[in-house]
Amino acid sequence: MKTSKTLLALVAAAAFLAQGAAFAQTPKVDPGKREYDSNCALCHGASGKGDGPYGQVLKLTKPMPDLTQLAQKNGGVFPLARVYEVIDGRAMVPAHGTAEGPRSMPIWGSDYVAEGSTWHIQSPVELEIYTRGKILALIDYLYRIQAK
């Protein structure tokens, strides 16, 4: 009886260690990059330099902005509040359209709230946390791709 318990403990320990080793080999998940790739790269490009394939389809009067230059164009300081407001829809950007008319860039704040609702997040506080978390992850990624 004692041998079977010891054997079971050894098998469980081996399984646990194998699982840990597999997890250590799994690539690190980057939620900000994932958000960027799924919501921004089509227009702003995979590298953030404004060369996304959809940007050319929009035929904007000005070129798609290079998101790697945000800090450089702001005196070397990343414009965190401005970027947050553009993403969540509080800051109007002429190229993005108006809230009343057609918009070329979705207001991700409201999209994230709707997405959270589909996950059955009911509490307004939980929806706000979910939405802010997604926006802040995206902003963190944009901060990390700034040109040095």
TORVOTI-994054 format. One record per residue (C-alpha): x, y, z; residue number from 1. Coordinates in pm, whole numbers, plus 50000, padded with zeros to 5 digits. Each point is the difference from the previous one (the first is absolute). Layout:
+-------+-------+-------+-----+
!     u !     v !     w !  nr !
+-------+-------+-------+-----+
!     X !     Y !     Z ! NUM !
...
+-------+-------+-------+-----+
This chain:
+-------+-------+-------+-----+
!     u !     v !     w !  nr !
+-------+-------+-------+-----+
! 50000 ! 50000 ! 50000 !   1 !
! 50279 ! 50238 ! 50095 !   2 !
! 50182 ! 49923 ! 49673 !   3 !
! 49692 ! 50084 ! 49790 !   4 !
! 49962 ! 50338 ! 50176 !   5 !
! 50368 ! 50075 ! 49943 !   6 !
! 49971 ! 49898 ! 49636 !   7 !
! 49688 ! 50216 ! 49958 !   8 !
! 50182 ! 50295 ! 50158 !   9 !
! 50298 ! 49951 ! 49767 !  10 !
! 49775 ! 49978 ! 49692 !  11 !
! 49813 ! 50315 ! 50109 !  12 !
! 50329 ! 50184 ! 50061 !  13 !
! 50135 ! 49892 ! 49660 !  14 !
! 49680 ! 50116 ! 49828 !  15 !
! 50019 ! 50334 ! 50182 !  16 !
! 50364 ! 50051 ! 49901 !  17 !
! 49930 ! 49903 ! 49639 !  18 !
! 49714 ! 50248 ! 49988 !  19 !
! 50226 ! 50272 ! 50143 !  20 !
! 50269 ! 49925 ! 49742 !  21 !
! 49745 ! 50019 ! 49717 !  22 !
! 49867 ! 50330 ! 50137 !  23 !
! 50353 ! 50143 ! 50019 !  24 !
! 50048 ! 49923 ! 49631 !  25 !
! 49672 ! 50168 ! 49900 !  26 !
! 50061 ! 50343 ! 49848 !  27 !
! 49910 ! 50292 ! 50226 !  28 !
! 49659 ! 50145 ! 49923 !  29 !
! 50005 ! 50374 ! 49930 !  30 !
! 49643 ! 50129 ! 50036 !  31 !
! 50093 ! 50346 ! 49870 !  32 !
! 50155 ! 49859 ! 49683 !  33 !
! 49703 ! 49769 ! 49956 !  34 !
! 49765 ! 50300 ! 50023 !  35 !
! 50215 ! 50196 ! 49756 !  36 !
! 50020 ! 49713 ! 49751 !  37 !
! 49626 ! 49940 ! 50005 !  38 !
! 49876 ! 50361 ! 50011 !  39 !
! 50268 ! 50236 ! 49864 !  40 !
! 50248 ! 49828 ! 49771 !  41 !
! 49767 ! 49983 ! 49703 !  42 !
! 50014 ! 50379 ! 49966 !  43 !
! 50313 ! 50101 ! 50191 !  44 !
! 50218 ! 49708 ! 49885 !  45 !
! 50152 ! 49705 ! 50183 !  46 !
! 50292 ! 50215 ! 50114 !  47 !
! 49785 ! 50306 ! 50081 !  48 !
! 50166 ! 50212 ! 49732 !  49 !
! 49675 ! 50082 ! 49818 !  50 !
! 50047 ! 49751 ! 49718 !  51 !
! 49702 ! 49773 ! 50056 !  52 !
! 49819 ! 49863 ! 49697 !  53 !
! 49665 ! 50155 ! 50087 !  54 !
! 50155 ! 50345 ! 50041 !  55 !
! 50045 ! 50018 ! 49623 !  56 !
! 49639 ! 49897 ! 49940 !  57 !
! 49873 ! 50291 ! 50211 !  58 !
! 50171 ! 50252 ! 49767 !  59 !
! 50050 ! 50252 ! 50275 !  60 !
! 50111 ! 50352 ! 49915 !  61 !
! 50293 ! 49955 ! 50238 !  62 !
! 50212 ! 49686 ! 50043 !  63 !
! 49912 ! 49755 ! 50275 !  64 !
! 50189 ! 50111 ! 50314 !  65 !
! 50316 ! 49824 ! 50112 !  66 !
! 49910 ! 49886 ! 50352 !  67 !
! 50367 ! 49939 ! 50083 !  68 !
! 50058 ! 50377 ! 49988 !  69 !
! 49737 ! 50114 ! 50252 !  70 !
! 50253 ! 50084 ! 50272 !  71 !
! 50247 ! 50157 ! 49760 !  72 !
! 49729 ! 50230 ! 49861 !  73 !
! 49909 ! 50097 ! 50358 !  74 !
! 50339 ! 50126 ! 50116 !  75 !
! 50124 ! 49654 ! 50099 !  76 !
! 49708 ! 49933 ! 50236 !  77 !
! 49748 ! 49728 ! 49922 !  78 !
! 49655 ! 50171 ! 49991 !  79 !
! 49824 ! 49747 ! 50221 !  80 !
! 49680 ! 50196 ! 50069 !  81 !
! 49956 ! 50099 ! 49635 !  82 !
! 50054 ! 49642 ! 49877 !  83 !
! 49752 ! 49870 ! 50258 !  84 !
! 49737 ! 50252 ! 49892 !  85 !
! 50047 ! 49919 ! 49630 !  86 !
! 49962 ! 49627 ! 50066 !  87 !
! 49696 ! 50028 ! 50224 !  88 !
! 49834 ! 50258 ! 49773 !  89 !
! 50002 ! 50309 ! 50221 !  90 !
! 50249 ! 50186 ! 49775 !  91 !
! 49880 ! 50068 ! 49651 !  92 !
! 50256 ! 49955 ! 49725 !  93 !
! 49891 ! 50148 ! 49665 !  94 !
! 50129 ! 49702 ! 49799 !  95 !
! 49797 ! 49766 ! 50220 !  96 !
! 49670 ! 50169 ! 49918 !  97 !
! 49743 ! 50136 ! 50241 !  98 !
! 49783 ! 49832 ! 50261 !  99 !
! 49689 ! 50092 ! 49801 ! 100 !
! 50130 ! 49922 ! 49650 ! 101 !
! 50200 ! 49716 ! 49852 ! 102 !
! 50317 ! 49903 ! 50183 ! 103 !
! 50303 ! 49833 ! 49851 ! 104 !
! 50136 ! 49900 ! 50342 ! 105 !
! 49764 ! 49830 ! 50244 ! 106 !
! 49971 ! 50141 ! 50349 ! 107 !
! 50166 ! 49710 ! 50176 ! 108 !
! 49873 ! 50101 ! 50343 ! 109 !
! 49639 ! 49935 ! 49900 ! 110 !
! 50102 ! 49687 ! 49808 ! 111 !
! 50175 ! 49864 ! 50310 ! 112 !
! 49693 ! 50073 ! 50214 ! 113 !
! 49783 ! 49810 ! 49750 ! 114 !
! 50255 ! 49717 ! 49992 ! 115 !
! 49996 ! 49984 ! 50381 ! 116 !
! 49622 ! 49974 ! 49992 ! 117 !
! 50024 ! 49694 ! 49776 ! 118 !
! 50221 ! 49845 ! 50268 ! 119 !
! 49705 ! 50059 ! 50238 ! 120 !
! 50178 ! 50265 ! 50202 ! 121 !
! 49700 ! 50176 ! 50149 ! 122 !
! 50134 ! 50237 ! 50262 ! 123 !
! 50085 ! 50349 ! 49868 ! 124 !
! 50314 ! 49993 ! 50214 ! 125 !
! 50112 ! 49668 ! 49852 ! 126 !
! 49931 ! 50128 ! 49646 ! 127 !
! 50209 ! 50307 ! 50072 ! 128 !
! 50285 ! 49788 ! 50135 ! 129 !
! 49982 ! 49771 ! 49698 ! 130 !
! 49996 ! 50292 ! 49757 ! 131 !
! 50281 ! 50191 ! 50172 ! 132 !
! 50211 ! 49686 ! 50018 ! 133 !
! 49976 ! 49944 ! 49625 ! 134 !
! 50071 ! 50367 ! 49920 ! 135 !
! 50294 ! 50017 ! 50242 ! 136 !
! 50148 ! 49678 ! 49858 ! 137 !
! 49982 ! 50153 ! 49652 ! 138 !
! 50154 ! 50327 ! 50120 ! 139 !
! 50279 ! 49808 ! 50173 ! 140 !
! 50080 ! 49830 ! 49670 ! 141 !
! 49997 ! 50334 ! 49814 ! 142 !
! 50236 ! 50141 ! 50263 ! 143 !
! 50237 ! 49706 ! 49952 ! 144 !
! 50020 ! 50047 ! 49620 ! 145 !
! 50099 ! 50367 ! 50019 ! 146 !
! 50309 ! 50091 ! 49798 ! 147 !
! 50302 ! 50065 ! 50220 ! 148 !
+-------+-------+-------+-----+
